[in-house]
Amino acid sequence: MNYTFIKDLPTNVGEEIELKGWAYNLRSSGKIAFLQFRDGTGRVQVVFEKSGMNENDWEKLNSITIESSVTVTGKVKEEPRAPSGFELEGTGFEIVQLAPDDYPISKKEHGPDFLLENRHLWLRSNAQWAIMRVRNTIINATYEYLNSNGFIKLDSPILTPNAAEGTTTLFELDYFDLGKAYLAQTGQLYIEAGIMSHGRCFDFGPVFRAEKSKTRRHLTEFWMMDAEAAYTEHEENMKIQEGLIVYIVEQVLARNMPELEILERDVEALKKIQAPFVRMTHAEAIAKLREMGSSIGERDDLGADDETILTKEFDRPIFIEKYPVEVKAFYMKRDPEDPSVALNNDMLAPEGYGEIIGGSQREDDYDTLLERIKEENLPIKDWQWYLDLRKYGSVPHSGFGYGLERIVGWICGRAHVRETIPFPRMINRLNP
């Protein structure tokens, strides 16, 4: 018999099937045993009756421990009271590996440090399973949206000879006889090179920041998507970002309702993520924050607390655009109508989740960019390749990047990004 997946039970009602997976609980009344079973695609209860089994098999069944690997056979029946809507009338089983009866993660409450120490096992829990499934949908939806809008994936290097925004928050290493190298904090600069060949490109991979931050929004290793588009200016850049987030949320709602239910996520809040998003300039955001009692300065960057305050005011994401140039990266183009501000945007997620996307129109003039590099005291020879992009066929272009874990955290309604990546790396955590 070919084995079946739990996700396919609706198409197998009335049939006897085989499932391969793990036991996550077992209850027995002495006459009936209820095996809680999972296989990676879902969970189902398998009901065994003692009257239909010999004594040896019944005892063997009742010996099954939490997280033992098991195969089961049974007849699929509809069961409205079950979370999945289905149940299995067990007809047979086989223990693949009987786990010791000391599984460290029990039903009692565990602290975050204990759970992170056992992250390799915590991933099996219902909520963590659901988060990773939503994460997978977000990744796939990103590819789908960008591909359908003319972007191709171009892989950027993880080892780089220089930094996009200074070296203070970079992991540095010795690179053979060539001097220092850094773990990339963004692939943006390399993707800019790609658009001069392909028009629209994106990358998606791990990036690293040696920022000594312990906030709920920070990891030292996380996954980032960077997208760049030739002949695309500030307004169109924001339109692409808006469309991407709307599409991602639509796909999660379409594909992950069972997971959102497990996470007890307010799906009505997600259903409100529709275009157009709220828009305000940095100056307008500062004025609004001051009305709320903040002492933030007119030329200050927004902090996490400021973002949280603003995003609790609206039920959809906010674009904050045109920040003061002194708080943003040198490669951002300045607004021709007000050169003191950049043609950039941050997208803030609602419900207090803060920044999920940062983007800008890029400076496309060779002489202007050269002057900015000099102002930043950056070695021109290290940046000549980036300047060459403005020397040979420069065009107006824009791009943006998103942090995957922040988007996962927002959509799943999790308070800390440590739950949104399989194995989180933080300043105080490198294991497992």
Protein Blocks (a to p, Z undefined) as FASTA:
>chain_A
ZZddfklmmmmgoiacddddddfbdcdehjaccddddehjaccdddddfklpcfklmmmm
mmpcghiacdddddddddfkbmnlpacddfbdcdfbdcdfkbfbdfbdcdfklmmmmmmm
mmmpmklmmmmmmmmmmmmmmmmmmmmnopacddddfbdfbdfeojklcccddehjnopa
dddfbfklmmmmmmmmnopacdddddddfbdcfbfkbcfbdcddddddehiafklmmmmm
mmmmmmmmmmmmmmmmmmmmmnopafklmmmmccddddddfklmmmmmmmnopabdfkbc
cdfklmmmmmmmpcbdcddehiafklpcfklccdfklmkbccddddddehhlapabdcdd
ddfbfklmmmmmmmnopafklmmmmmmmmmnopacdddddddfklmmmmmnopabfklmp
fbacdfkbcbZZ
